[in-house]
């Protein structure tokens, strides 16, 4: 019912926008305390010399000048960008592929498959990283042993630069639980009558996939791409720290790991705040890329019509 009676002969019209505002208070408080307040504090510290042992000293744009010539930071940004370019499409492919596969069947096997698809995201990041540290170990890890049995040369997941980057991508590629859940919901929301009509007309499964399923799911896929860009850049910190340690030769030294070292190993909290805000801006620009591509494709599609 749109109008509900309350004790004391009061009534609240839940259709009014303000009627549900109190429900957002816990979220707004959490965002204020955990997001906005640290962001404002980091913005203030970014223009100071602060090492944690005495009061911050205002330094003007000195940190920005240092940032412009900080080669290790920009190298770390390049590593983060490379990881995102590999991992984001792979995660989307796995999430959407699993959603399409498990949306077509029902039964106990489907339930197990859906649980298995979500399981890597339910495991704590540290435990997941340590599991992959064992899997990739060149001495007794199962993946190098399997590659050796198949006659495939070991890429050196923990010992070579590009092998370590490949290993870092593998660690993050299978954590698709949230994206899988959203993609599965989007697939199940497509009216079955659309696919039934294609079958009646003799259309192939490929035709249904490319002309109905994926176009209808396209807005959701764009949202998932934007989300995964942010998630991959942030979440690369744990596997880079625990699996590869940023090595070898800084090949997997991602920007979050470098910022962590500057802040808590070198004590440069003010400069680390500058790096954090810079990474925030760069991540926002990278996350806007899928939106820009989607807008261009939509404009081109409308032009063809």
N, C-alpha and C positions, 0 to 999 in steps of 0.2 A: 504494500500500500504506500502511496506517495506521502500520505499524511498519517502520522502515528500519534496516538493519544498517550500522554504522560500523566503521572500523578499530579493532582491539583488542577485538572481540567486544562492542561497546557498541551499544545500541539506544535510539532516541528515539521515543516515542509522540507523533506530531505532532497527535494529537487532544487532548492535554493543553493547557489554556489557556496554561501557561507555556512550552510548547515553542517558540512563535513569538514570544515577547516580545523576543528580541534583534533581530528584524526591525524593530521599532518604534523602536529606539534612535536612528537617524539623524533620524527625524521629530521625536522628542521633544527631541533636542538642538537642532535647528533652531528648534522652537517656543520653547524656553527662551531661546535667544540672540536671536532675531529678534522675538519677540512678548512673552513674559513679562517679560524683563529691561527692554526699553524701557517697558513698561506700568508696572512698579514705579518706574522712574526718573521717568517723567512724573507718577506719583502723588506722589512726594516733592517734585518741583519745583513742583507745583501750589500748594503752600503757602509759596512763597518768592518773593522778588524776585531774579530772576536775569537778568543781561544779557550773560553770557558772558565778561566781562572781569575779574570778581572772584568770590570765593566766594559761593554763594547765601546770602541772608539770610532767616531765617524771618519770615514776615509774617502767620501765623495765617490767619484767614478773610478777610483784606483782598481777595484776588483774587475770592472768592465774592461779596462785597458789590459789588465792581466789576462782576462778571458780571451780577448781577441788573439793573443799570441800563445795560448795554451795548447800546444800541439797534442799532448797526451789526451786532453779532454775531447778534442775534435776527432782524434783517432777512435776514442771510445764511442763517440756518437756514430761514427761510421760502422763500427762493429754492431751496435744496436740496430742501425738501419738495415744492415745486411741480414741479421737474424730475423728482423720483422719481415723483410721481403721474402724470406724462405718460409718462415713458420706460419704467417697469417694465411696465405693461400692454401698451404697444406692443411691447416686446422679447419678452414672452411670446407675444403674438399672432403675431409674425413667426417666432419659433423653433418654436412648435407647428404653425403653418400650414405652414412649410417641411418639418417632420418628417413631417406627415401626407401631404403631397404627394409627397415623395421616398421614402416608405416603400412606396408602392404599385407602383412601377415599378422594373425592373432594366435595366441596360444602360449604355452609355457616357455617354448624356445624364444619367442619374441620378447617375453618378459625378461628372461635371462639376458638376452642380447641388449635390451635397453639398459638394464642394470650394469652390464659390463661396459657399455659405452660411457656411462656416467661415472663409473668407479674411479678412474684416474683423477677426476676433479674432486672427489670426496677424500682422497688421501692427502694429508698435510704435505705442503710443498717440500719441507725438509726431508720427510720420509721418502717421498717420491724421488727426490734428487739422490739420496743415498742408495735407493734401490737401483737406479740407473748407473751409479758409480760402480756397483758390482756387475751389472750387465755389460758395461763397456770396458771393464778391466782387461788389459791385454794379456794377463797371465792366466786368469781363471774365469774370465767373464764368458757367459754363454754366447753372446753375439759374435765376438771374434772367433770363438771356437766353431760356431756354425758357418761363418764365412770361410774359415780354413777348410772345413769339411767339404764345402761346395767348390773349393778351388779359387775362391775370390780373395785377392790380397787384402790384408788387414789395413784399413786406412789410417790406423793409429788414432783411435778416438780420443785418447788422453795424452798422446805423445807428439803429435804433429799439429801444425797450425790449422790447416783446413780440416783435418780429421777431428780436431777438438770442436771446431765450429759446427761440423756435421753432427757430432755427438750432442752438442748443446741444442741443436734444432730437433733432434730426436727426442730429447728429454721433454721438450715443451710441446711437441706436435700432438701428443695423444691426450692432453688435458683439455678435452672438448666437451665436457659434460654440460655446461651451461648453454653453449652454442648448439649442441645436439638437441637439448630439450626445447629450445626456442624453434629450431628448424623443424623438429617433429611436430610441434603444435601448429606451425604454419602449414605443414603438409596435410595434417589431419583436418585443418579448417577449410581446405579446398572442397567444394561440393562434389560428391562422387558422381553426380549427374553429368558433369563435364567430361570425365573420363569414360563414362558409359556411352555418351553420345559419340565420342571418337571411336570407340570399339564398334558401335553399330554402323558407323560410316566406313569401317574398314581401315581406320588409321592405325599406324604402328605405335609401339611403345615409345620409340624415339621421337615420333611426332608429338605424342602427348607430353613427353618430358620437356621438349624444347619450345612447344607452342602454348602449353597450358601451365604445367607445374612450375617450371623455373620462372616464367614471366610473372605469374601470380605471387611467387615467393620473393621476387626481386627486391621489393622494399625491405623485407626482413633481412635478406642477405647483405644489403648495404649497411644496415644497422649493425649486424654481426661483424662486418669488416671493420667498421669504425671502432667498435668495442674491442676487437682483437688487436688492433694496432696499439691501443693504449695498454691493454692487458699484457701483451707480449713484451713491450718495452719495459714495463714495471716488473713483471714476474721473472724476467731473465736474471734478476739479481741473485735469487736463491741457487739455481743450478750453476750459475757462473761462479758463485762463492764456494759451493760444496763439491761440485763435480770436477771443475777444471781449475778453480782458484784464479781465474782470469788468464791463465796461461794456455799453452806455452808461448813465451815471448809476447805476452799481452794479446794474443790472438782472440781470446774470448773475454777481454776486459771490457765489459759493457759500461755504459755511462752511469747507471745506478751504482754499480760496484765501485767505480772510480770515485763517485761522490761520497760513498760510504767511507772509503779509505781516507779521503781528504778530511772528512769531518771527524772520524773517530780514531783513526790511526795517526794522522798528522795534527789533529786538533784545530784545523782551519775552518771553524764553524761559520765564520762570516763569508769566506770565499766559497765554501760548500753551499751556502744559501744562494749565492749568485749562480752557481752551476745548476742548482735544483730548479730555479726559476727559468733559466735558459732551456733546460731540458723540458720543462712544462710547456713552454712556448713552441719548441720544435715538435713535441709530441702532438700538440693541438693542430699544427700545420699539417703534419703527416696524417692525422685522423681525418682532416678535411679533404684529403685527396680522394678517397672513395666517394664522398658526396659530390665532389666536382666531376668525377668521371661519370657517375650516375646521372647528373644533371645534363652533361653533354650528350650522353646516349639518349636520354629522354627527348632532348631538343631535336636531335637528328631523326629520331623515330617520328616525332610529330611533323617534321619537315617532309618526310617521305609520304605522309598521308595527304 
